[in-house]
Amino acid sequence: MIAERAVQSFTHAALSPDPDLAVAALMIARLEYPKLDAGPYLDRLDALGCEARLRVEAASAGGEDLPPRVDPVRYARVMALNAYLFDELHFAGNDTHYEDPRNSCLNQVLDRRTGIPITLALIYMEVARRAGVDIEGVNFPGHFLLRCRAPRGMMNADDLIIDAFHGGALLSEQDLVRRYGQSGEDGRDVPARLLARAAKPQILARMLLNLQRTYVQMHSYPQARDVTELLLAVNPSAIEALRERGMLAYHLNDLSGALRDLLAYLQLSAKSNPDPEDREEHERIWEHVKTLRRRVASLN
């Protein structure tokens, strides 16, 4: 299992008010690369940010391709970032091997210049911050996005919604509605809560969930449990993560750990009003608990 000191260091980095995401992201990457030296990758981000700042400061506002209702200065800065990261450095979404765990490891995304939406967005945010451009994450369902807000006081100006996975494409309101529908929802408007600024712990939790799912699909249960430890460190109230850690302990034959986590999950989830699907899940977990109790008793 992951060392307690590593969990504490990650918790400190993840919950710190410092906007830096890269330090905590590189700690996540150490689950796959235990000997990873974060220093050179932080230096690389600094170098990318310095170069991006030159591009941003040289960007000229205006042009024939300026969309309506958009601040020309911020549009020019985003276009300069896009040209540098995607046209010049060739960062791109990994469509071919989307489930490769390297796509969730910041060091590998920087080395290979390919990744999934959340990791490419993280690099975009970190480079933009170093370049003096305020870009925030958007925890949109199915596909993490970015936003450059319109200036305060600028009437009828739209925010820029950016898709780092597809070369910094700017998404219209219709694009967002279509993607919302693709996530299984139905409606003509996207709820405002889905376009809210993603806090630092939320971004890191989404990275961890992606990596956890990948490890489970690979049957790499020890790594998946380590990911879950970090996920619970970021969000101790995530009862689904508690259930997942219990099931992973069960797969790893850690019977006492599995029994502890699954009982805690059942107690916490019973306080809510589960729908029929959740009740079926509770019944399934209870069957696991009964089996675990019998097996633990037989060992005593």
C-alpha positions in Angstrom: 0.0 0.0 0.0 1.0 3.6 -0.5 3.0 5.0 2.4 1.1 7.2 4.9 3.7 10.0 4.4 3.0 10.0 0.7 -0.7 10.4 1.3 -0.1 13.2 3.8 2.2 15.0 1.3 -0.4 14.7 -1.4 -3.2 15.9 0.9 -1.1 19.0 1.7 -0.4 19.8 -1.9 -4.0 19.0 -3.0 -5.7 21.1 -0.4 -3.2 24.0 -0.3 -4.6 27.4 -1.5 -1.6 27.6 -3.8 -3.2 27.4 -7.4 -0.4 25.1 -8.5 -1.8 21.8 -9.8 1.4 20.3 -11.2 3.0 19.3 -7.9 0.0 17.2 -6.8 -0.4 15.8 -10.3 3.2 14.6 -10.3 2.6 12.9 -7.0 -0.3 11.0 -8.6 2.1 10.0 -11.4 4.4 8.5 -8.8 1.9 5.7 -8.4 3.0 4.5 -11.8 6.5 5.8 -11.7 7.7 5.5 -8.0 11.2 7.0 -8.7 9.8 10.0 -10.6 11.8 13.2 -10.0 9.3 16.1 -10.2 11.8 18.8 -10.5 12.7 18.6 -14.2 9.0 18.5 -15.1 8.2 21.6 -13.0 11.2 23.3 -14.7 9.8 22.3 -18.1 6.4 23.9 -17.2 8.2 27.0 -16.2 10.0 27.1 -19.5 6.8 26.5 -21.4 5.1 29.3 -19.5 7.9 31.8 -20.1 7.8 31.1 -23.9 4.0 31.2 -23.9 4.2 34.6 -22.1 6.2 36.0 -25.1 3.5 34.7 -27.5 0.7 36.1 -25.4 2.3 39.6 -25.0 2.9 39.7 -28.8 -0.6 38.7 -29.7 -2.6 41.4 -31.4 -6.4 41.8 -30.8 -8.9 41.8 -33.6 -8.9 40.0 -36.9 -11.5 38.7 -39.3 -12.0 35.4 -37.3 -13.1 37.2 -34.1 -16.3 35.6 -32.9 -19.2 37.8 -32.0 -19.7 38.8 -28.3 -16.1 38.0 -27.4 -13.5 40.2 -25.8 -10.8 40.7 -28.6 -7.9 40.9 -26.1 -8.7 37.6 -24.3 -9.5 35.9 -27.6 -6.1 36.9 -29.0 -4.4 35.6 -25.8 -6.2 32.2 -26.0 -5.4 31.9 -29.7 -1.7 32.6 -29.0 -1.8 29.8 -26.3 -3.5 27.5 -28.7 -1.0 28.1 -31.5 1.9 27.5 -29.2 0.7 24.4 -27.4 -1.1 22.7 -30.2 0.3 23.9 -33.5 3.9 24.4 -32.5 4.4 21.9 -29.7 1.8 19.4 -31.1 0.1 18.5 -27.9 -2.9 16.4 -28.9 -5.6 14.2 -27.4 -4.8 10.4 -27.4 -7.8 9.0 -29.3 -6.0 5.7 -30.2 -5.0 4.6 -26.7 -7.4 6.6 -24.5 -7.3 4.1 -21.5 -3.4 4.0 -21.4 -2.5 4.9 -17.8 0.3 7.1 -19.1 -2.4 9.5 -20.3 -3.2 10.3 -16.6 0.5 10.8 -15.6 1.6 14.4 -16.0 5.2 13.4 -16.7 4.3 11.2 -19.5 1.8 13.7 -21.0 4.6 16.3 -21.0 7.1 13.8 -22.5 4.8 12.3 -25.2 2.6 15.4 -25.7 -0.6 13.4 -25.7 -3.1 12.7 -23.0 -6.8 12.8 -22.1 -8.9 15.9 -21.6 -8.1 16.4 -17.9 -4.3 16.1 -18.2 -4.1 18.3 -21.3 -6.3 20.8 -19.6 -4.1 20.8 -16.6 -1.0 21.5 -18.7 -3.0 24.3 -20.5 -3.9 25.9 -17.1 -0.4 25.6 -15.7 1.2 27.1 -18.8 -1.5 29.8 -19.0 -1.0 30.8 -15.4 2.8 31.2 -15.9 2.0 33.2 -19.0 -0.3 35.6 -17.1 -3.6 34.3 -18.6 -6.4 33.3 -16.2 -7.8 30.0 -17.4 -10.0 27.9 -15.1 -11.2 24.3 -15.3 -14.8 23.3 -16.0 -15.9 19.9 -14.6 -18.2 19.2 -17.5 -19.7 15.6 -17.6 -17.8 13.2 -19.9 -15.2 15.7 -21.0 -13.2 18.2 -18.9 -13.1 21.7 -20.4 -11.6 25.1 -19.8 -12.9 28.6 -19.5 -11.4 32.1 -20.1 -13.9 34.4 -18.5 -15.0 37.6 -20.2 -13.8 40.8 -18.5 -16.0 42.1 -15.6 -18.1 45.0 -16.6 -18.0 44.1 -20.3 -21.7 44.0 -21.3 -23.0 41.0 -23.3 -19.6 39.4 -23.6 -19.3 35.6 -23.6 -16.8 33.5 -21.9 -14.5 31.4 -24.0 -15.0 27.7 -23.5 -11.9 25.7 -24.6 -11.5 22.0 -25.4 -7.8 21.1 -24.8 -8.4 17.6 -26.1 -9.3 18.8 -29.5 -6.5 21.4 -30.1 -8.0 24.2 -28.1 -11.3 24.3 -30.0 -13.7 27.0 -28.8 -17.1 25.6 -28.0 -20.4 27.4 -28.6 -23.5 27.2 -26.5 -24.9 24.7 -29.0 -21.8 22.6 -28.8 -22.2 22.4 -25.0 -25.9 21.5 -25.3 -25.0 18.7 -27.8 -22.3 17.3 -25.5 -24.6 17.5 -22.6 -27.1 15.4 -24.5 -24.3 12.9 -25.4 -23.7 12.4 -21.7 -27.2 10.9 -21.4 -29.0 14.0 -20.3 -31.9 15.7 -22.0 -32.5 19.4 -22.2 -32.2 22.5 -24.3 -29.9 24.3 -21.7 -26.9 23.1 -19.8 -27.3 23.6 -16.0 -25.2 26.4 -14.7 -23.6 24.1 -12.0 -22.0 22.1 -14.8 -20.2 25.2 -16.0 -19.0 26.3 -12.6 -15.3 26.8 -11.9 -13.7 23.5 -10.9 -11.8 23.8 -7.6 -8.3 22.4 -7.2 -9.5 19.3 -5.2 -12.2 18.6 -7.8 -9.7 18.6 -10.6 -7.4 16.3 -8.8 -10.2 14.0 -7.8 -11.3 13.7 -11.5 -7.8 12.8 -12.5 -7.7 10.1 -9.8 -11.1 8.7 -10.8 -9.9 8.4 -14.4 -6.7 6.6 -13.3 -8.7 4.4 -10.8 -11.0 3.3 -13.6 -8.1 2.5 -15.9 -6.3 0.4 -13.2 -9.5 -1.6 -12.4 -10.0 -2.3 -16.1 -6.4 -3.6 -16.2 -7.1 -5.7 -13.0 -4.2 -3.7 -11.4 -5.9 -3.8 -8.0 -2.9 -2.7 -5.8 -2.4 0.5 -7.9 -6.2 1.1 -8.0 -6.3 0.9 -4.2 -3.5 3.4 -3.9 -5.3 5.8 -6.2 -8.4 5.4 -4.0 -6.4 6.3 -0.9 -5.4 9.6 -2.6 -9.0 10.1 -3.7 -10.3 9.8 -0.1 -7.5 12.1 1.0 -8.9 14.8 -1.3 -12.5 14.1 -0.5 -13.0 12.1 2.7 -16.8 12.2 2.3 -16.7 10.3 -1.1 -18.6 7.2 0.0 -18.4 5.7 -3.4 -14.6 5.8 -3.1 -15.0 4.1 0.3 -17.0 1.3 -1.3 -14.5 1.0 -4.1 -11.6 0.8 -1.6 -13.5 -2.0 0.2 -14.1 -3.9 -3.0 -10.4 -3.6 -4.0 -9.3 -4.8 -0.5 -11.7 -7.8 -1.1 -10.0 -8.6 -4.4 -6.6 -8.3 -2.7 -7.7 -10.7 0.1 -7.4 -8.0 2.7 -10.6 -9.3 4.4 -10.5 -7.1 7.5 -9.9 -3.9 5.4 -12.7 -4.9 3.0 -15.1 -5.5 5.9 -14.2 -2.2 7.6 -14.7 -0.1 4.5 -17.9 -1.9 3.2 -19.6 -1.6 6.6 -18.7 2.1 6.8 -20.0 2.6 3.3 -23.4 0.9 4.2 -23.7 3.0 7.3 -23.0 6.2 5.6 -25.1 5.5 2.5 -28.1 4.4 4.6 -28.4 8.1 5.8 -29.4 9.1 2.3 -32.6 8.2 0.3 -31.3 5.7 -2.2 -33.1 5.1 -5.5 -34.0 1.5 -6.5 -30.7 1.1 -8.3 -28.8 2.1 -5.2 -30.9 -0.3 -3.1 -29.8 -3.1 -5.4 -26.2 -2.0 -4.9 -26.7 -2.0 -1.1 -28.1 -5.5 -1.2 -25.1 -6.7 -3.2 -22.7 -5.1 -0.8 -24.5 -6.7 2.2 -24.0 -10.1 0.6 -20.2 -9.3 0.4 -20.3 -8.3 4.0 -22.0 -11.5 5.1 -19.4 -13.5 3.1 -16.5 -11.5 4.7 -17.9 -12.0 8.2 -18.0 -15.7 7.7 -14.5 -15.8 6.2 -13.0 -13.6 9.0 -14.7 -15.7 11.6 -13.3 -18.9 10.2 -9.8 -17.4 10.5 -10.2 -16.7 14.3 
